[in-house]
Amino acid sequence: MTTLPDIRDRVRTNLRDLDLSAARWSDAELDRHIERALADVSLAAPLEATTTVATTPGSRELSTSVLPDFIELRAVELPADAFPHRAVPFTEWAGAVTLDLASPPRGEQARIRYLARHTLDEEGSTLPEALDAVLAGGAAGYAAIAWAAFAIDRLNAGEDVAERLRRWGESRLGAFRKQLRAHGRPSPLRSRRLAPAD
């Protein structure tokens, strides 16, 4: 399983910043750029998550606040153990989900399918392995552009170092965004209804 140090090492390799005694980027700086790239990856190819929650007898309301790293609700199935699955229509506003049912639930379990942000830490990651290189490339692009912006008007080891690094970073980010589009997928149909206008 890929960990944050694994991705950090890949970013350093992309940046050719392997001499830690004279590193251009600190681990903390790279971690910030990895976090930014991970947010982009999560929006393009989010984690598909499923959980069950207990409904409240007599209430049609559920909350998305109990869903870890929540991005978007895709389906609510009630009861959770029904087969075939019974998706119920819902409306969602400000973290509150209203089940559009004639009769309110009686406290049975509901299965919630949702999209979530990916996680990456010292222990592991929810990213598919195919996205590891994409993430590292995006983080390297962000790191290069940030360093180039910092280096403007400063003495550099070579002529136009900051400008060359900026161009390299922008090309990496261009490739990163293209790869994210390739890994993204069309949105499936959902059992959602628009809330009526006031």
C-alpha positions as CSV (number, residue, x, y, z in Angstrom):
1,M,0.0,0.0,0.0
2,T,1.3,3.4,-1.0
3,T,2.1,5.8,1.8
4,L,2.8,9.5,2.1
5,P,6.6,8.9,2.3
6,D,6.4,6.8,-0.9
7,I,4.7,9.6,-2.8
8,R,7.1,12.2,-1.4
9,D,10.0,10.1,-2.7
10,R,8.4,10.0,-6.1
11,V,7.9,13.8,-6.1
12,R,11.6,14.3,-5.2
13,T,12.6,12.0,-8.0
14,N,10.5,14.0,-10.5
15,L,12.1,17.2,-9.2
16,R,15.6,15.6,-9.2
17,D,15.9,16.8,-5.6
18,L,17.5,13.6,-4.2
19,D,20.4,15.0,-2.2
20,L,18.7,15.5,1.2
21,S,21.7,17.3,2.6
22,A,21.1,20.1,0.1
23,A,17.4,19.6,-0.6
24,R,15.6,22.5,-2.4
25,W,12.2,21.5,-0.9
26,S,11.6,20.4,2.7
27,D,9.4,17.4,3.5
28,A,6.8,19.8,4.8
29,E,6.8,21.9,1.6
30,L,6.4,18.8,-0.5
31,D,3.6,17.5,1.7
32,R,1.7,20.7,1.1
33,H,2.0,20.3,-2.6
34,I,1.0,16.7,-2.4
35,E,-2.1,17.7,-0.4
36,R,-3.1,20.2,-3.1
37,A,-2.6,17.7,-5.9
38,L,-4.5,15.1,-3.8
39,A,-7.5,17.5,-3.6
40,D,-7.5,17.8,-7.4
41,V,-7.3,14.0,-7.8
42,S,-10.2,13.6,-5.3
43,L,-12.4,15.9,-7.4
44,A,-11.6,14.2,-10.7
45,A,-11.6,10.6,-9.5
46,P,-13.1,10.4,-6.0
47,L,-13.3,7.4,-3.7
48,E,-16.6,5.5,-4.1
49,A,-17.7,4.8,-0.5
50,T,-20.6,3.0,1.1
51,T,-21.8,3.0,4.6
52,T,-25.0,2.2,6.6
53,V,-26.7,4.5,9.0
54,A,-29.7,4.1,11.2
55,T,-32.7,6.2,10.4
56,T,-34.7,8.0,13.1
57,P,-38.2,6.6,13.5
58,G,-40.7,9.1,12.2
59,S,-38.0,11.3,10.5
60,R,-37.2,11.6,6.8
61,E,-34.0,13.4,7.6
62,L,-30.4,12.1,7.4
63,S,-27.2,14.1,7.7
64,T,-24.0,13.9,5.5
65,S,-21.9,15.1,8.5
66,V,-21.5,11.4,9.5
67,L,-19.8,10.6,6.2
68,P,-16.0,10.7,6.3
69,D,-14.4,13.0,3.7
70,F,-17.8,13.5,2.1
71,I,-17.9,15.2,-1.4
72,E,-21.3,14.2,-2.9
73,L,-24.2,11.9,-2.2
74,R,-25.0,9.4,-5.0
75,A,-27.7,7.1,-3.6
76,V,-29.7,6.2,-0.5
77,E,-31.1,2.7,-0.3
78,L,-33.8,1.7,2.2
79,P,-33.8,-0.7,3.8
80,A,-30.1,-1.4,3.5
81,D,-30.4,-5.2,3.2
82,A,-33.1,-5.1,0.4
83,F,-32.4,-7.0,-2.8
84,P,-32.8,-5.9,-5.4
85,H,-31.6,-2.6,-4.0
86,R,-34.3,0.0,-3.3
87,A,-33.0,3.4,-4.1
88,V,-35.2,6.1,-2.7
89,P,-35.5,9.7,-4.1
90,F,-34.0,12.4,-2.0
91,T,-33.3,16.1,-1.8
92,E,-30.1,17.5,-0.2
93,W,-29.4,20.9,1.1
94,A,-26.7,22.3,3.5
95,G,-25.7,18.8,4.7
96,A,-29.3,17.7,5.3
97,V,-30.8,14.9,3.3
98,T,-34.6,14.5,3.1
99,L,-35.9,11.2,1.9
100,D,-38.9,11.7,-0.4
101,L,-41.0,9.0,1.0
102,A,-44.8,8.9,1.5
103,S,-44.2,7.3,5.0
104,P,-41.2,8.1,7.1
105,P,-38.7,5.4,8.0
106,R,-39.3,3.4,11.2
107,G,-35.7,3.3,12.3
108,E,-34.4,0.7,9.8
109,Q,-30.8,0.9,8.4
110,A,-30.2,2.9,5.2
111,R,-27.3,2.2,2.9
112,I,-25.6,5.4,1.7
113,R,-23.4,5.5,-1.4
114,Y,-21.3,8.6,-1.8
115,L,-18.2,10.1,-3.2
116,A,-15.4,11.0,-0.8
117,R,-11.9,12.6,-0.8
118,H,-9.0,10.3,-0.9
119,T,-6.7,10.0,2.1
120,L,-2.9,9.6,2.2
121,D,-0.8,9.4,5.3
122,E,2.1,7.6,6.9
123,E,0.0,4.4,7.1
124,G,-1.4,4.2,3.6
125,S,-3.8,5.6,1.0
126,T,-7.2,5.1,-0.6
127,L,-5.8,6.0,-4.0
128,P,-5.8,3.3,-6.7
129,E,-2.2,2.4,-7.6
130,A,-2.8,3.7,-11.1
131,L,-3.1,7.3,-9.7
132,D,0.1,7.2,-7.7
133,A,2.3,8.5,-10.5
134,V,-0.4,11.0,-11.5
135,L,-0.5,12.4,-8.0
136,A,3.3,12.6,-7.8
137,G,3.5,14.4,-11.2
138,G,0.9,17.0,-10.1
139,A,2.6,17.6,-6.8
140,A,6.0,18.1,-8.6
141,G,4.4,20.6,-10.9
142,Y,2.9,22.6,-8.0
143,A,6.3,22.5,-6.2
144,A,8.2,23.7,-9.2
145,I,5.9,26.6,-9.8
146,A,6.0,27.6,-6.1
147,W,9.8,27.5,-6.0
148,A,10.0,29.5,-9.3
149,A,7.8,32.2,-7.9
150,F,9.9,32.4,-4.7
151,A,13.1,32.5,-6.7
152,I,12.2,35.5,-8.8
153,D,14.5,38.4,-8.2
154,R,16.9,36.2,-6.2
155,L,20.4,35.0,-7.2
156,N,20.3,31.6,-9.0
157,A,23.0,29.1,-9.8
158,G,22.2,29.4,-13.5
159,E,20.7,31.9,-15.9
160,D,16.9,31.8,-16.1
161,V,16.7,28.9,-13.6
162,A,13.4,30.2,-12.1
163,E,11.9,30.7,-15.5
164,R,12.9,27.2,-16.7
165,L,11.6,25.7,-13.5
166,R,8.3,27.6,-13.9
167,R,7.9,26.3,-17.5
168,W,8.7,22.8,-16.4
169,G,6.2,23.0,-13.6
170,E,3.5,24.3,-15.9
171,S,4.1,21.5,-18.4
172,R,3.8,19.0,-15.5
173,L,0.5,20.5,-14.4
174,G,-0.8,20.4,-18.0
175,A,0.0,16.7,-18.1
176,F,-1.5,16.2,-14.7
177,R,-4.8,17.8,-15.6
178,K,-4.9,15.8,-18.9
179,Q,-4.4,12.6,-16.9
180,L,-7.1,13.5,-14.4
181,R,-9.5,14.0,-17.3
182,A,-8.6,10.5,-18.6
183,H,-9.1,8.9,-15.1
184,G,-12.4,10.8,-14.4
185,R,-15.6,9.1,-15.2
186,P,-19.1,10.2,-16.2
187,S,-21.5,10.7,-13.3
188,P,-24.0,7.8,-12.9
189,L,-27.7,8.6,-12.6
190,R,-28.9,9.4,-9.1
191,S,-32.3,9.1,-7.3
192,R,-32.3,12.8,-6.6
193,R,-35.0,15.4,-6.9
194,L,-34.6,19.1,-7.1
195,A,-36.1,21.0,-4.2
196,P,-39.1,23.0,-5.3
197,A,-38.7,26.7,-5.7
198,D,-40.1,29.0,-3.0
